[in-house]
């Protein structure tokens, strides 16, 4: 059975097929021989393959990965989600007709695949469809909570289905798991990094069950789990975390994947590559110069005022395993000293003194004119030829083993069944890549890092977390998740499931400067920048940054760099963990489709 090698393009014939089979709906006994129809098309392996290629359009857009925002990373202007200023229309793009059409096409294949007499091919592509229906609904569940579940193809005259109310959140999640269990059985075990397989389905099950299990646990009794008209039943969470741990363990033990450990900077080069490193990457999205399919991960770093925050950078441990925040004077260390003796992943994620771009021969100073914090990211950064706007072609990972390790450890820790052996076969392998001392479960629980729960530290404050017997090790697992998976499209959803949205309201700070004057950012003894109240020359090779114009500091003329100066962030605990249901769809169903808690659309029924 032949399988296409990449999921980027939808071939022209496929577009014709999709259009043709989507328009049929009349009950006819005879079918025109010169046209394609659902009754005659799905008879071969080739047809199933070509039709299912369309499903890959559901892959996450690049910007939702490298451009993720929050308390850990900033864009030139923050998006509405992290500012807490979404309006009632903010969910429309995800609830659009084109988005639901993706589901319709999946259900069309499932309804017609029986026409294919090739049992092996039929099972394979039914598995693909089951995977993508689960993938579609997991995205909808994260955004909207309870949504209508559709197993069948909806036609224009199916008024009852078109006006269907929400199914319960429990029903939606159970159906997602059922689809994934089917996909796990139906899909091949061969590694296909650009197409879904058995391991991709296990990875999604690992992620989805962890998300829903922890969302229910941390939101128990709130308006999102038992405390509102829409979510009036408090749903259990333990079984979901058990399923996440089991799926993770099966993938870890039987998938044949391992962490990428080659070279002196394995974490950096895991992401700075056109072809994914398949020993670790389970599923990736590919890009190409020849096909003019690119993204902007590199331009987003070099040409925009983006970067990590001090809150994030302080998470990286010392190599001996001690918190950086335990180092005397850590808050006022200069840039050239921040990276010394730290987790090796830090200098492979954030531009540090001595950084040399791929293909270059010498280092250069971090460009503070293009950063509101000074912590520029180098993840996904390749040669300078890709510095152009929207010019990146490095592959972007959707699932990888590193995340599965973290899912496994977190699920077990939340359940209270984590052991030291569990940590040694997951989190501590990631620490090996960072050249950091291993995490000891007993020591972490006996002496939790206070800086992770203080507002001037990281700020985790959920009562569920703080009251856990595993608080110390859970905090360390969260630390590992934050520093192992930034800019991979996971962070926003981690904050949602942990019920820590308040973190988005905290200040975004950056490098510390003790006052006006010249500073060396490379460690070569020569000044690179001049901080001054007025524009003036600092000499050859020195960039002048004017206070309160080019650079903002917490103390006016000294202190930490401040991003989004003068901007106020807000967060509503009663509504902002879900998107609103679009008004137009509520109107179409005459209010049968209920609104999410806290959102008011001013439409009466």
VEXDREN-2710 file (C-alpha; in Angstrom, 1 decimal):
% VEXDREN-2710
k/r/px/py/pz
1/UNK/0.0/0.0/0.0
2/UNK/1.5/3.3/-1.1
3/UNK/1.3/6.3/1.3
4/UNK/2.1/9.9/0.3
5/UNK/5.4/11.1/1.7
6/UNK/4.4/14.6/2.8
7/UNK/1.2/16.2/4.1
8/UNK/1.8/19.7/2.9
9/UNK/0.0/19.9/-0.5
10/UNK/-3.5/18.9/-1.5
11/UNK/-3.2/17.7/-5.0
12/UNK/-5.4/19.3/-7.7
13/UNK/-7.2/16.1/-8.3
14/UNK/-8.1/15.9/-4.6
15/UNK/-9.5/19.4/-4.7
16/UNK/-11.8/18.3/-7.5
17/UNK/-12.8/15.2/-5.6
18/UNK/-13.5/17.1/-2.4
19/UNK/-15.7/19.5/-4.2
20/UNK/-17.5/16.8/-6.1
21/UNK/-18.3/14.5/-3.3
22/UNK/-19.3/17.3/-1.0
23/UNK/-22.1/18.5/-3.3
24/UNK/-23.9/15.2/-3.6
25/UNK/-27.0/14.7/-1.5
26/UNK/-29.9/13.6/-3.7
27/UNK/-31.4/10.2/-3.5
28/UNK/-30.9/8.7/-7.0
29/UNK/-30.7/5.2/-8.2
30/UNK/-28.5/6.0/-11.2
31/UNK/-25.2/7.9/-11.0
32/UNK/-23.8/9.9/-13.9
33/UNK/-20.7/8.1/-15.2
34/UNK/-18.9/11.4/-16.2
35/UNK/-19.1/12.8/-12.6
36/UNK/-17.7/11.8/-9.2
37/UNK/-20.1/11.0/-6.4
38/UNK/-19.9/9.5/-2.9
39/UNK/-21.7/6.4/-4.2
40/UNK/-19.0/5.6/-6.7
41/UNK/-15.8/7.3/-5.6
42/UNK/-14.5/5.6/-2.4
43/UNK/-13.8/2.2/-4.0
44/UNK/-10.0/2.1/-4.1
45/UNK/-7.0/2.6/-1.9
46/UNK/-6.0/5.5/-4.1
47/UNK/-9.3/7.3/-3.7
48/UNK/-9.2/6.9/0.1
49/UNK/-5.6/8.2/0.2
50/UNK/-6.3/11.2/-1.9
51/UNK/-9.4/12.1/-0.1
52/UNK/-7.8/11.8/3.3
53/UNK/-5.0/14.0/2.3
54/UNK/-7.4/16.9/2.7
55/UNK/-7.6/16.2/6.5
56/UNK/-4.0/17.4/6.9
57/UNK/-5.3/20.9/6.4
58/UNK/-6.2/20.7/10.1
59/UNK/-2.6/20.8/11.1
60/UNK/-1.8/23.7/13.5
61/UNK/-0.8/26.9/11.7
62/UNK/2.8/27.8/12.3
63/UNK/2.0/31.0/14.1
64/UNK/0.1/29.2/16.8
65/UNK/3.3/27.4/17.7
66/UNK/6.4/29.7/17.6
67/UNK/4.3/32.9/18.3
68/UNK/2.6/31.6/21.4
69/UNK/2.3/34.3/24.1
70/UNK/1.8/34.5/27.8
71/UNK/3.7/35.5/30.9
72/UNK/6.7/33.6/29.5
73/UNK/7.0/35.1/26.0
74/UNK/6.0/38.4/24.4
75/UNK/5.0/39.5/20.9
76/UNK/5.3/43.1/19.8
77/UNK/1.7/43.6/20.8
78/UNK/-0.1/41.0/23.0
79/UNK/-3.1/39.1/21.6
80/UNK/-6.5/39.5/23.1
81/UNK/-6.4/36.1/24.9
82/UNK/-3.5/37.0/27.2
83/UNK/-4.7/40.5/27.7
84/UNK/-8.1/39.3/28.8
85/UNK/-10.0/41.5/26.4
86/UNK/-11.6/39.0/24.0
87/UNK/-15.1/40.0/23.0
88/UNK/-18.2/37.9/22.1
89/UNK/-17.0/37.4/18.5
90/UNK/-13.6/35.9/19.5
91/UNK/-14.6/32.3/18.8
92/UNK/-16.0/32.8/15.3
93/UNK/-13.0/31.7/13.3
94/UNK/-12.8/28.4/15.1
95/UNK/-16.6/27.9/14.8
96/UNK/-16.7/28.9/11.2
97/UNK/-18.4/27.0/8.3
98/UNK/-15.0/26.2/6.9
99/UNK/-13.8/24.7/10.2
100/UNK/-16.9/22.5/10.5
101/UNK/-16.5/21.4/6.9
102/UNK/-13.3/19.7/8.0
103/UNK/-15.4/17.4/10.2
104/UNK/-17.9/16.9/7.4
105/UNK/-15.2/15.6/5.1
106/UNK/-13.9/13.2/7.8
107/UNK/-17.4/11.9/8.4
108/UNK/-17.9/11.5/4.6
109/UNK/-15.0/9.1/4.4
110/UNK/-16.2/7.1/7.4
111/UNK/-19.6/6.8/5.9
112/UNK/-18.3/5.6/2.5
113/UNK/-15.1/3.7/3.2
114/UNK/-17.0/0.4/3.1
115/UNK/-17.1/0.7/-0.7
116/UNK/-13.4/-0.2/-0.8
117/UNK/-12.9/-3.9/-0.9
118/UNK/-9.2/-3.7/0.0
119/UNK/-9.5/-4.4/3.8
120/UNK/-6.0/-3.3/4.6
121/UNK/-6.4/0.0/2.9
122/UNK/-9.9/0.5/4.3
123/UNK/-8.8/-0.1/7.9
124/UNK/-5.8/2.3/7.4
125/UNK/-7.8/5.2/6.1
126/UNK/-10.7/4.7/8.5
127/UNK/-8.0/4.9/11.2
128/UNK/-6.8/8.2/9.7
129/UNK/-10.4/9.5/9.7
130/UNK/-10.9/8.4/13.4
131/UNK/-7.7/10.2/14.3
132/UNK/-8.6/13.4/12.6
133/UNK/-12.1/13.5/14.1
134/UNK/-10.6/13.2/17.5
135/UNK/-8.0/15.8/16.6
136/UNK/-10.8/18.2/15.4
137/UNK/-12.9/17.7/18.5
138/UNK/-10.0/18.0/20.9
139/UNK/-9.3/21.4/19.5
140/UNK/-13.0/22.4/19.8
141/UNK/-13.1/21.0/23.4
142/UNK/-10.1/23.0/24.5
143/UNK/-11.7/26.2/23.1
144/UNK/-15.4/25.8/23.7
145/UNK/-15.9/23.0/26.2
146/UNK/-19.1/21.1/25.5
147/UNK/-19.9/21.1/21.8
148/UNK/-22.3/19.2/19.5
149/UNK/-20.9/15.8/18.5
150/UNK/-21.6/14.7/14.9
151/UNK/-20.9/11.1/13.8
152/UNK/-22.8/11.6/10.5
153/UNK/-22.6/13.8/7.4
154/UNK/-25.0/16.7/7.8
155/UNK/-27.0/17.8/4.7
156/UNK/-28.6/21.2/4.1
157/UNK/-32.1/19.8/5.0
158/UNK/-31.0/18.2/8.3
159/UNK/-32.7/20.8/10.4
160/UNK/-32.6/18.7/13.6
161/UNK/-28.9/18.1/13.3
162/UNK/-28.2/21.7/12.3
163/UNK/-30.0/22.9/15.4
164/UNK/-28.6/20.3/17.7
165/UNK/-27.7/21.4/21.3
166/UNK/-24.3/20.8/22.9
167/UNK/-23.5/17.3/23.9
168/UNK/-22.0/17.1/27.4
169/UNK/-18.3/17.6/27.9
170/UNK/-18.2/14.0/29.2
171/UNK/-19.7/12.7/26.0
172/UNK/-17.4/14.7/23.7
173/UNK/-14.3/13.5/25.6
174/UNK/-15.5/9.9/25.7
175/UNK/-16.0/10.0/21.9
176/UNK/-12.6/11.5/21.4
177/UNK/-11.0/8.6/23.3
178/UNK/-13.2/6.1/21.5
179/UNK/-12.0/7.5/18.1
180/UNK/-8.4/7.4/19.3
181/UNK/-8.7/3.9/20.5
182/UNK/-10.0/2.9/17.1
183/UNK/-7.2/4.8/15.4
184/UNK/-4.6/3.0/17.6
185/UNK/-5.9/-0.3/16.5
186/UNK/-6.4/0.6/12.8
187/UNK/-3.3/2.6/12.0
188/UNK/0.1/1.0/11.1
189/UNK/3.0/1.0/13.6
190/UNK/5.5/2.1/11.0
191/UNK/7.1/5.5/11.6
192/UNK/5.8/8.1/9.2
193/UNK/6.8/11.5/10.5
194/UNK/4.6/13.5/8.1
195/UNK/1.5/11.2/8.4
196/UNK/-0.5/9.8/11.2
197/UNK/0.2/6.3/12.5
198/UNK/-0.4/4.3/15.6
199/UNK/2.2/6.3/17.6
200/UNK/0.6/9.6/16.5
201/UNK/-2.7/8.4/17.8
202/UNK/-1.1/7.4/21.1
203/UNK/0.6/10.8/21.4
204/UNK/-2.7/12.6/20.9
205/UNK/-4.4/10.4/23.5
206/UNK/-1.5/11.1/25.9
207/UNK/-2.0/14.9/25.4
208/UNK/-5.8/15.0/25.3
209/UNK/-6.3/12.9/28.4
210/UNK/-3.7/14.9/30.3
211/UNK/-5.4/18.1/29.3
212/UNK/-8.9/17.1/30.1
213/UNK/-8.0/15.3/33.3
214/UNK/-6.1/18.2/34.8
215/UNK/-8.6/20.7/33.5
216/UNK/-11.3/18.9/35.4
217/UNK/-9.1/18.5/38.5
218/UNK/-8.1/22.1/38.7
219/UNK/-11.5/23.6/37.7
220/UNK/-13.5/21.3/40.0
221/UNK/-16.4/23.3/41.5
222/UNK/-15.9/26.3/39.3
223/UNK/-18.2/27.5/36.6
224/UNK/-16.3/25.2/34.2
225/UNK/-16.8/21.9/36.1
226/UNK/-19.9/21.7/38.2
227/UNK/-20.6/25.3/39.1
228/UNK/-22.8/26.7/36.3
229/UNK/-25.9/26.0/34.3
230/UNK/-23.9/24.7/31.3
231/UNK/-21.4/22.7/33.3
232/UNK/-23.7/21.6/36.2
233/UNK/-22.1/18.2/36.8
234/UNK/-18.7/17.9/38.4
235/UNK/-16.8/15.5/36.2
236/UNK/-14.2/13.0/37.5
237/UNK/-10.6/13.3/36.4
238/UNK/-8.6/10.3/37.7
239/UNK/-9.5/7.8/34.9
240/UNK/-8.4/10.3/32.3
241/UNK/-5.0/10.8/33.9
242/UNK/-4.6/7.0/34.1
243/UNK/-5.3/6.8/30.4
244/UNK/-2.8/9.5/29.6
245/UNK/-0.1/7.7/31.6
246/UNK/-0.9/4.4/30.0
247/UNK/-0.8/5.8/26.4
248/UNK/2.4/7.6/27.2
249/UNK/4.0/4.5/28.7
250/UNK/3.0/2.4/25.7
251/UNK/4.6/4.9/23.3
252/UNK/7.7/5.2/25.4
253/UNK/8.2/1.5/25.7
254/UNK/7.1/0.2/22.3
255/UNK/7.3/3.2/19.9
256/UNK/11.0/2.9/19.2
257/UNK/11.6/6.6/19.8
258/UNK/14.5/8.2/21.8
259/UNK/15.7/11.7/22.7
260/UNK/17.8/13.4/20.1
261/UNK/21.2/13.7/21.8
262/UNK/23.7/14.2/18.9
263/UNK/26.3/16.9/18.9
264/UNK/27.2/19.6/21.5
265/UNK/23.9/21.3/21.3
266/UNK/21.3/18.6/20.7
267/UNK/18.3/20.6/21.9
268/UNK/19.1/23.6/19.6
269/UNK/19.6/21.4/16.5
270/UNK/16.5/19.3/17.3
271/UNK/14.5/22.3/16.0
272/UNK/16.9/24.0/13.6
273/UNK/16.5/21.5/10.8
274/UNK/14.5/21.1/7.6
275/UNK/14.0/17.4/7.9
276/UNK/12.9/16.4/11.4
277/UNK/15.0/14.1/13.5
278/UNK/12.8/11.1/13.5
279/UNK/14.4/9.4/16.5
280/UNK/12.4/11.9/18.6
281/UNK/9.9/13.6/16.4
282/UNK/6.7/11.6/16.1
283/UNK/4.7/13.9/13.8
284/UNK/5.9/17.1/12.2
285/UNK/4.7/19.7/9.7
286/UNK/7.1/20.2/6.7
287/UNK/8.0/23.3/4.7
288/UNK/9.8/23.9/1.5
289/UNK/11.5/26.6/-0.6
290/UNK/10.7/24.8/-3.8
291/UNK/7.0/24.6/-3.0
292/UNK/7.0/28.1/-1.5
293/UNK/5.5/26.9/1.7
294/UNK/7.2/28.7/4.5
295/UNK/6.6/30.2/8.0
296/UNK/8.0/33.1/10.0
297/UNK/9.7/31.6/13.1
298/UNK/13.0/33.2/12.2
299/UNK/11.7/36.5/11.1
300/UNK/9.6/36.7/14.2
301/UNK/12.8/36.6/16.2
302/UNK/15.2/38.7/14.2
303/UNK/12.8/41.4/12.9
304/UNK/10.3/41.9/15.7
305/UNK/10.4/42.9/19.3
306/UNK/9.8/39.4/20.6
307/UNK/11.5/37.4/23.3
308/UNK/11.2/35.5/26.6
309/UNK/10.6/37.1/29.9
310/UNK/12.8/37.2/33.0
311/UNK/10.1/35.0/34.7
312/UNK/10.8/32.3/32.2
313/UNK/14.6/32.7/32.0
314/UNK/14.8/32.4/35.8
315/UNK/13.3/28.9/35.6
316/UNK/16.5/27.3/34.2
317/UNK/18.3/25.5/37.0
318/UNK/22.0/25.6/37.8
319/UNK/23.8/22.5/36.5
320/UNK/23.9/21.1/40.1
321/UNK/20.1/21.1/40.2
322/UNK/19.8/24.2/42.5
323/UNK/17.3/26.9/41.6
324/UNK/18.9/29.9/39.9
325/UNK/16.8/32.0/42.3
326/UNK/18.9/30.6/45.2
327/UNK/22.0/32.2/43.8
328/UNK/23.0/35.3/45.8
329/UNK/22.2/38.5/43.8
330/UNK/20.5/36.6/41.0
331/UNK/18.0/39.5/40.5
332/UNK/20.8/42.0/39.6
333/UNK/23.2/39.8/37.6
334/UNK/24.3/41.3/34.3
335/UNK/23.5/39.7/31.0
336/UNK/27.0/38.2/30.5
337/UNK/26.7/36.4/33.8
338/UNK/23.2/35.0/33.6
339/UNK/24.0/31.9/31.5
340/UNK/26.9/30.6/33.5
341/UNK/26.6/27.1/34.9
342/UNK/22.9/26.8/33.9
343/UNK/20.9/24.1/32.2
344/UNK/22.4/23.7/28.8
345/UNK/19.0/24.1/27.2
346/UNK/19.1/27.7/28.2
347/UNK/21.8/28.8/25.7
348/UNK/20.2/26.5/23.1
349/UNK/16.9/28.4/23.4
350/UNK/17.9/32.0/24.4
351/UNK/20.6/34.0/22.7
352/UNK/23.5/34.2/25.1
353/UNK/27.0/35.8/24.9
354/UNK/29.0/34.0/22.3
355/UNK/26.0/32.9/20.3
356/UNK/26.9/32.1/16.7
357/UNK/24.2/31.7/14.2
358/UNK/24.2/28.6/12.0
359/UNK/26.6/29.1/9.0
360/UNK/28.2/32.2/10.6
361/UNK/31.8/32.5/11.8
362/UNK/31.5/34.9/14.6
363/UNK/29.1/35.9/17.3
364/UNK/27.3/39.2/17.7
365/UNK/25.6/41.0/20.5
366/UNK/21.9/40.6/21.3
367/UNK/19.9/43.3/19.5
368/UNK/18.0/45.1/22.3
369/UNK/16.4/47.4/19.7
370/UNK/14.5/44.3/18.6
371/UNK/13.6/43.0/22.1
372/UNK/11.5/44.4/24.9
373/UNK/13.1/42.0/27.4
374/UNK/16.6/41.2/26.0
375/UNK/15.9/37.4/26.0
376/UNK/15.8/36.8/22.3
377/UNK/14.9/33.3/21.2
378/UNK/17.1/31.1/18.9
379/UNK/14.8/28.1/18.8
380/UNK/14.0/27.3/15.1
381/UNK/16.8/29.7/14.0
382/UNK/18.9/28.5/11.1
383/UNK/21.3/30.3/8.6
384/UNK/20.9/34.0/8.0
385/UNK/19.5/33.3/4.5
386/UNK/16.3/32.5/6.3
387/UNK/16.2/35.8/8.2
388/UNK/13.8/37.2/5.6
389/UNK/10.2/37.8/6.6
390/UNK/8.2/34.6/6.3
391/UNK/11.3/32.8/5.0
392/UNK/11.7/29.9/7.4
393/UNK/11.5/26.3/6.2
394/UNK/12.6/24.3/9.3
395/UNK/10.1/21.6/10.2
396/UNK/7.8/22.2/13.1
397/UNK/7.1/19.3/15.6
398/UNK/3.5/18.6/16.5
399/UNK/4.3/15.6/18.7
400/UNK/7.6/14.5/20.0
401/UNK/9.0/12.1/22.7
402/UNK/10.1/14.9/25.0
403/UNK/6.5/16.0/25.5
404/UNK/5.4/12.4/26.1
405/UNK/7.9/12.0/28.9
406/UNK/6.5/15.1/30.5
407/UNK/2.9/14.0/30.1
408/UNK/3.7/10.6/31.7
409/UNK/5.4/12.2/34.7
410/UNK/2.8/14.8/35.3
411/UNK/-0.2/12.4/35.0
412/UNK/1.4/10.0/37.5
413/UNK/2.3/12.9/39.9
414/UNK/-1.3/14.2/39.8
415/UNK/-2.6/10.7/40.5
416/UNK/-0.2/10.3/43.4
417/UNK/1.3/7.2/41.8
418/UNK/4.6/8.7/40.7
419/UNK/7.8/6.9/41.7
420/UNK/11.5/7.7/41.4
421/UNK/11.8/5.2/38.7
422/UNK/9.1/7.0/36.7
423/UNK/11.1/10.2/36.9
424/UNK/14.3/8.4/35.9
425/UNK/12.7/7.1/32.7
426/UNK/11.1/10.5/31.8
427/UNK/12.0/13.9/33.3
428/UNK/15.6/12.9/34.2
429/UNK/16.3/11.9/30.7
430/UNK/15.4/15.4/29.6
431/UNK/17.7/16.8/32.4
432/UNK/20.5/14.6/31.0
433/UNK/20.1/16.5/27.7
434/UNK/20.4/19.8/29.7
435/UNK/23.4/18.4/31.7
436/UNK/21.5/19.1/34.9
437/UNK/21.4/17.0/38.1
438/UNK/18.6/14.6/38.3
439/UNK/15.3/15.4/40.0
440/UNK/14.9/13.6/43.3
441/UNK/11.2/13.1/44.2
442/UNK/11.6/12.9/47.9
443/UNK/13.9/15.9/48.1
444/UNK/11.5/18.0/45.9
445/UNK/8.5/17.2/48.0
446/UNK/10.4/17.8/51.3
447/UNK/11.6/21.2/50.1
448/UNK/9.5/22.7/47.3
449/UNK/11.1/25.6/45.5
450/UNK/9.2/28.6/47.0
451/UNK/10.1/30.8/44.1
452/UNK/7.7/28.9/41.9
453/UNK/4.7/29.9/44.0
454/UNK/5.6/33.5/44.9
455/UNK/4.2/36.3/42.8
456/UNK/7.7/37.8/42.3
457/UNK/8.9/34.3/41.3
458/UNK/6.8/32.3/38.9
459/UNK/3.5/32.7/40.6
460/UNK/1.7/29.3/40.5
461/UNK/-1.0/29.7/43.1
462/UNK/-3.8/27.2/42.5
463/UNK/-5.1/25.9/45.9
464/UNK/-5.3/22.4/44.4
465/UNK/-1.6/22.5/43.6
466/UNK/-0.6/24.1/46.9
467/UNK/-2.5/21.6/48.9
468/UNK/-1.0/18.5/47.0
469/UNK/1.2/16.1/48.8
470/UNK/3.2/16.1/45.6
471/UNK/3.4/19.8/45.3
472/UNK/7.2/19.9/45.2
473/UNK/7.6/17.4/42.4
474/UNK/4.6/18.8/40.5
475/UNK/6.3/22.2/40.5
476/UNK/9.5/20.7/39.2
477/UNK/7.6/18.8/36.4
478/UNK/6.0/22.1/35.4
479/UNK/9.4/23.7/35.4
480/UNK/10.6/21.0/33.0
481/UNK/7.6/21.4/30.8
482/UNK/8.0/25.2/30.6
483/UNK/11.7/25.0/29.6
484/UNK/11.4/21.9/27.4
485/UNK/8.5/22.9/25.2
486/UNK/8.3/26.7/24.7
487/UNK/7.1/28.0/21.4
488/UNK/5.5/24.6/20.5
489/UNK/1.9/25.7/20.9
490/UNK/1.4/24.1/24.3
491/UNK/1.9/26.8/26.8
492/UNK/-1.5/28.7/26.6
493/UNK/-3.3/25.4/27.0
494/UNK/-1.2/24.4/30.0
495/UNK/-2.2/27.6/31.7
496/UNK/-5.8/27.0/30.9
497/UNK/-5.8/23.4/32.3
498/UNK/-3.8/24.4/35.4
499/UNK/-6.2/27.3/36.1
500/UNK/-3.4/29.8/36.3
501/UNK/-4.8/32.5/34.0
502/UNK/-3.9/35.2/36.5
503/UNK/-0.3/34.8/35.4
504/UNK/-1.1/36.7/32.3
505/UNK/-1.7/39.8/34.4
506/UNK/1.8/39.9/35.9
507/UNK/4.5/42.3/34.5
508/UNK/6.7/41.1/31.7
509/UNK/10.2/42.0/32.7
510/UNK/13.6/41.5/31.1
511/UNK/17.3/42.1/31.7
512/UNK/18.6/44.1/34.6
513/UNK/20.6/47.3/34.2
514/UNK/21.9/49.2/37.2
515/UNK/21.8/52.6/35.6
516/UNK/22.7/54.7/32.6
517/UNK/25.9/54.1/30.7
518/UNK/27.7/51.6/28.5
519/UNK/27.3/47.8/28.7
520/UNK/29.1/44.9/27.2
521/UNK/26.7/42.2/26.0
522/UNK/29.2/39.8/24.5
523/UNK/31.8/39.4/27.3
524/UNK/34.6/40.6/25.1
525/UNK/35.3/43.7/27.2
526/UNK/33.9/46.1/24.6
527/UNK/30.7/48.1/25.0
528/UNK/27.8/47.2/22.7
529/UNK/25.1/49.5/24.0
530/UNK/24.7/52.9/25.6
531/UNK/21.7/53.6/27.8
532/UNK/21.0/57.3/27.9
533/UNK/18.2/59.8/28.6
534/UNK/18.9/61.4/25.3
535/UNK/20.2/60.3/21.9
536/UNK/23.9/60.5/21.6
537/UNK/26.9/58.7/20.1
538/UNK/28.4/55.9/22.1
539/UNK/31.3/55.3/19.7
540/UNK/31.9/52.8/16.9
541/UNK/29.8/49.7/17.3
542/UNK/27.8/51.0/20.2
543/UNK/24.0/51.4/19.9
544/UNK/22.4/54.1/21.9
545/UNK/19.1/53.2/23.6
546/UNK/17.1/56.2/24.8
547/UNK/15.3/55.7/28.1
548/UNK/11.5/55.7/28.0
549/UNK/11.7/55.6/24.2
550/UNK/13.9/52.7/23.1
551/UNK/14.1/51.0/26.5
552/UNK/11.9/51.1/29.6
553/UNK/13.2/50.2/33.0
554/UNK/11.3/49.4/36.2
555/UNK/13.1/52.2/38.1
556/UNK/13.0/54.8/35.4
557/UNK/16.7/55.1/34.8
558/UNK/17.6/51.6/36.3
559/UNK/16.1/48.2/36.9
560/UNK/14.7/45.5/34.7
561/UNK/13.5/46.1/31.1
562/UNK/9.7/46.4/30.9
563/UNK/7.6/45.1/28.0
564/UNK/4.2/46.6/27.2
565/UNK/5.0/49.7/29.2
566/UNK/1.8/51.4/30.3
567/UNK/-0.5/48.5/29.2
568/UNK/-2.8/46.9/31.7
569/UNK/-3.5/43.2/31.6
570/UNK/-6.7/41.6/33.0
571/UNK/-8.2/38.1/33.5
572/UNK/-11.7/37.0/34.4
573/UNK/-11.6/33.7/36.3
574/UNK/-15.3/33.2/35.7
575/UNK/-15.2/33.2/31.8
576/UNK/-11.8/33.5/30.2
577/UNK/-10.9/29.8/30.3
578/UNK/-13.3/29.1/27.4
579/UNK/-14.1/31.0/24.2
580/UNK/-17.6/32.3/23.6
581/UNK/-20.1/30.5/21.3
582/UNK/-20.6/32.8/18.3
583/UNK/-23.8/34.8/18.3
584/UNK/-24.7/33.8/14.8
585/UNK/-24.8/30.1/15.7
586/UNK/-26.8/30.7/18.8
587/UNK/-29.3/32.7/16.8
588/UNK/-29.6/30.0/14.1
589/UNK/-30.5/27.5/16.9
590/UNK/-32.8/30.0/18.6
591/UNK/-30.8/29.6/21.8
592/UNK/-30.7/25.8/21.8
593/UNK/-26.9/26.2/21.5
594/UNK/-26.2/27.7/25.0
595/UNK/-23.5/30.3/25.8
596/UNK/-20.4/29.6/27.8
597/UNK/-20.3/30.9/31.4
598/UNK/-19.6/34.6/31.8
599/UNK/-20.2/35.5/28.2
600/UNK/-23.2/37.8/27.5
601/UNK/-24.2/38.2/23.8
602/UNK/-27.3/40.4/24.5
603/UNK/-29.5/38.1/22.4
604/UNK/-32.8/37.1/24.1
605/UNK/-34.8/34.0/23.2
END
